[in-house]
Amino acid sequence: MPVGTQKDYYKTLGVDRSAKAEQIRKTYRRLARRYHPDVNPGNKAAEEKFKEIQEAYDVLSDEKKRQIYDQYGFYSDNIPPGGPGATYPAGQPGPGFDFSGFDFSDFGAAEEKGGGVGSAFRDLFSQFFTRGREAEPEPGGPEKGEDIEHRLHLGFWDAIRGTTVRLTVARAEPCASCHGSGSAGGAAITCSACGGTGKTTRPAGVMRFTVTCPECGGSGKHKRRCANCSGTGHVRRPENFEVRIPPGVDTGSRVRVPGKGNAGVSGGSPGDLYIVTEVEPHSYFERKGDNIYVKLPVTVTEAALGAKVEVPTIDGATTIKIPPGTQSGQKLRLREKGAPSLRGNVRGDQFVEVQVMVPKVADERTKEILRELARLNPQDPRKDLKRYD
């Protein structure tokens, strides 16, 4: 960022100068999700916007950096807080460098005409204060609208099989009065902050810099605000529409509905709607990812001798083979009997946990049979525990 221009970090994040740290943090997280390179693969404009947001948040989220930025109009590690009385690093300009009264915009004009002293001064102060950062691109171009998140509560079977829901979502739409411009029309008024020059002078300790006016963006004019939308160009209205929820969504799934977010800026495309699902648990089926887990009670005889038993699945009942000698807690797999996957035309598996149910002995004949079983099949299931004596 050359001397003579500045980046308005508050404008980059879209917050007021009086914004609290928590508001800055929330706004940053929302913008970072919107412009993150992973969400916008191959979009150079979004990548540059993400870098600007990161840079602005780096300064405004740090109390000391923000103090320096608010005092000088820009931030540099070489400027200590406290003004002329502060301690300056060795080799850096300090109180002995009295540049008060200099207007560096004249040097900028000289540079545009062919270099000279202005070029040398700008290069010098660029090294001190900017660390090679580039100037902020000019605002005002088309910009995609903000995305909206909407939480949706679903039953277990609607999530497994998919469903169609009717939603009512409040969206920002172009103002009908100003057609999204935010202006009430008529002649523009002169910016009171810069008096129509497009530039303001800011003190930086013992120095004084001429910078682009942050209020009007350098135009020197303000449009008259539309009374219907307060100059935002948008109004919020509820909209009803149907959305298809695909089979296999789970708690935390995000279903994207293109073009149903907030309206864009300056003719930009609208944002997207993201439906975040919350799914009710089932009394029998337990879901973990795309897999389904159930517990199947079997008799001692079925577990010991083996059997074919019926087990419920999300597709209906099916038959499963219990191998002879199956122990309680052993898990059996039914392949591709789990939930549909959102990642493609595949399904998870169903895992069946066997629970051996011990019968209640009600008569002497049954007791005698069990004693005979114990004599014929002597076992010590606790023999391994003797190692720990």
N, C-alpha and C positions, 0 to 999 in steps of 0.2 A: 504494500500500500504506500504510494509515494506521499511525501509531505505535501500538504495542500488539499488532500482528500481524506476521507475517513470512512470507516465502516460503522453503520448504526446497528450495533448488536441487538439492541432492543427491538428494532424494526425487523431484523432477521428472524428473531424468535416470535415476533408479534405480541410483545408484552409492553406494558407501560414502564416508565423509568422508576416508578414507585413499587413495582411488582416485588412480592416477597419471594424468598428462596424456594418455597414449596411450589408456588405458581410457576416459577421459571423451570423447576425440575419437571413438573407435569407437562408443560408445554413442549419442552425439549424431547421428552420420551414420545409424545404423540407425533412430533415432526420427524424424529429419527426413525420411527416405525414406517412412516409414510415414504421417506426418501432413501431408506437403506438400500445399498447396492444389491443385496440379496433379493429384495422385493422388486427391484427395477433392473434386471440384468441387461447390460448393454446400453442403458440409458445414461449418456454422458451428462446431460443436463441435471438429472436427478443425483448423479454422483457428485457433481460440483455443489449442488444445493446441500447435500449431506455434509460436505466438508465445511461449508459456511456455517451450518447449524452447529457442528462440532466445535468450530472455532469460537462462535459466539457463546456457547454454553461453557466452554473452558474458562472464559473470562468472567462471565456473569455469575457462575456458580461458586467462584472463589471470592470470598469477602475482600481480601486485600487487592486482588486484581481488579475487582469491580470498583473499588475505591479509587484506584489509579485511573481507570477508564473514565469514571464519572468526573474526575478532576481535570484530566487533560484532553479528553475527547478521543483518546486512543490508548492502547496498552502496549507496553514494552517492558521486558525484563530489566532493561537498563534504566528505567525511571523508578526511583524509590518513592513511596508515598510520603507526604509531608511537605512538599513544595520546596522553596528556596532554602529552608533551614535543614533539609534532610542531608544524610550522608550519601555521597555519590561514589560509585566504584572508581578505582584508579583508571585514568585514561579516558574517563567519560566527562562530558561537559557538565559543570557544576555552577554554583553561584557566581564564580568569577567570569563566566561567559554571559555577559549581559546583552541578550538579543532583544530585550523589550523595545517595542517601537518598530521592529522590522515586520514587514508584511511579505510573507514568502510567496504570495500569489504572483508578485511581480517577477520573481525568479522563474516561476512556472511559465509565464508568458515569454520570458527571454529564452527559455529552453525550447519552447515550441518553434521559435524563430531560428534556431540553429545552435543551441548549446550555450557555451560560455560559462560565466560565473554561476548562473542559475542551475545549470546542469551539474556543476561540481557540488553546489550546496545540496541539491536534491539527492545526489548519490551518497553524499556524506551522511545526511540525516536518515536516508533509507537504511544504511548499514546500522545506525544507532537504534532505530525505532521499529523497523518493519520486519527484519529477519527474512526478507525475500517473499513476503506475502503479496498476493495479487489484489488488485482493486476489485471491489464488489461490482458485479455486472449491473447494468442499468435496470431498474425495476420497470413494471408497467406492461410486460409482455403477457401472453396467455399463460395461465397456470391451472393445472388440474385441481379440481375441488378436493376437499378433505374427505377421507374415508369415514364411515360410520360403523360402530360396533353395536350389535343388538343381541341380547341374550335371550335364548329360547329354551323353555322347559319342555322336554319330550318324555313320553312314556317309553318303557323298555322295548315294546314291540314296534312302535313307530320308528324308533332309532334303528332297529334291526332290519325292518322291511322297507323303510323309506316311507315318506308321506308328503302330502301337499298341505301347506299351512297358509293362512291368510294373515298378513301382518299389517300393522299400522305404525309407520315410522315417520317421525318428524324430520324433515329434510330442509336444508337451506336451498331455496330456489331463487332465480333472478327476480329482482323487484319489478313488478309490472309498471310502476310509476316512472322509474328511470331506466328501465330495460337493462338493469344490471350495471349501469355505469356509476351509480352512487351520487351522481350530480343532479341538482335540481334544474340545470340549464341556466341560460343567461350568461352574462359576463363573469369571468373569474375575478376573484378579489385578490388584492396584494397580500402576500405573506407578511404577517406582522413580526415574525421572528427575524427576518433578514431585510425587511423593508423593500422587498421586490428584487434584491440583487442576486438572490440564489446562494449567497455566501454569508457566513458568520465568522466572527473572530473569537477564538478561544484562547484564554491564557493557559500556558503550560509551565507553571512555576515562574522562571525568569524570562520565558520566551512567550511569543504570541504567534498563533497560527491562523491563517485564513482557511476555512474548511467549507465543504458543501453543507448547506443548510439542511439539518435533519428533518425539519418540519415540512418543507415543500419538495425535498429531493433535488434542489438546485434549480427548479423552474421559476421560483420567485412568485408563483401564483397558487391560489387555492381555489378549487371548484366549490361552488355552493352546494352544501349537502342536501341530499334528497330527504325530505321530512318523513317519508313513509318507511325508509330503511335506515335512517340516521347516517347515510353516507356509505354504508357497507356494500350496497348493491344487491343484498340478499335479504329475503324474509323467510322465516321458518313456517312451514305448513305441514300438517300431517298428510300422509299419502297411504292409501290402502292398495295392496297388491298381493298376489299369490306367489309363493316360492316353493319350489320342489326341493325337498330334503332327500338326498340320496341314501340308499340303504347302507348301513354300517357306521353311521356317525356315532360318536361316543362323547362323554363329557369332555369338554375342551376342544372338540372339533370346530373348525372354522369353515363355513360354507360361504363362498364368494358370490355375490350378486352384482355383476358389472353394471355401472352407470346409475346405481341407486344410492350413491352417497350424496354429499353436498355439491351444489353447483360450482362450476369453475369460476376463475377470475379472468376478466378481460377476454371473454370468449373461450376460455379453456374448457376442456371436457369435464364432466362431473366425476366425482370420486366414486368409490365402490362401497357397497354394503357388505359387511362381514357378520354373518350370523354365528354366534358362539353358542354351542349346544350344551345343555345340562340334562343328563339322562337319569331317570329314576332307576334304582336298583330293582332286581327281580327277587322274588322270595325263594326260588330254587336255582335258577341259573346265575352263576357268578361270572362276570366278564372281566378279563385282563387282556387289554390290547384287543387282538382279533380272536383270541382263544376263549372258549367257554369251559367252565369247571362246574361239575356236579358231584354230589355224593350219593352213592348207590348202596342201600342196605341189602345184604344177602344173608342167608342162613348159614349155620355152621356146616351143614351137609353140602350145600351148594359150593361153599368155599373149599371144603376138603375134597369132594369128589369131582368138582367141576360142573358147570351147567351153562345152559343158554337162557339168559334172562332179558327182559324187556327194559329199556332205559329211554327216558324222554330226551329229545333233542329239540332245537329251535325249528326243525323241519317236521317234527312229529316223532312218534315212538319208533324205535329201531331195536334190533336184537343184537346183543353183545355176548361173546363167549367168555365165561369165567374159567380160567385154567385151573386144573386140580392143584390143591395146595396153596391157593391164593390167600395171602395174609391181609389182615385188616390194615387199611391205609395205603395199600398198593394201588397205583394209578394205571389205568388202561387208556389207550388213545383211540379215538375215532377220527380218522383223517378227514379234513375238509368238512367237518360238521360244526365248525365255529362260525363266527360272525363274518359277513362280507367285509372285504378290505376296501378302503378308499383309495388305495394305491394301485388298484388295477382289478382285473377280473379273476381274483383269487379269494380264498376263504381261509380262515384260521382252522384250528382243530378243536375237538372237544375232548377234555380229559375227565375220565370217570374214576373217582376215588372210591374203592370198595370199603364198606364198613360191615364187618362180620358181627351179626347180632346173636348174642348168646341167649338160648331159650331159658324160660323160667321152668324149673322142674316142679311138677305138681303131683307126681305119684311115685310109688316105690319101684314100679317096673322101669320107668325112665331112669331112675337113679341107678338101678342095677345095670342097665345097658351102658350108662356112662362109665361106671366102675369097670366093667368088662373092657370097654374101649381103652381106658387108661392102662389096664394090665397088658393088653395086646400091643399098645403103642406107647411104651414108657418114654417120657420126654422130661427134660429139665430146661425149660425156657429161660431160666435165670442162671445157667451155668457160666455164662460169660461175665456175670457180675462178680463172681468169686475172685476174679483177677484183681479186683480193687480192694480186697480185704487187707 
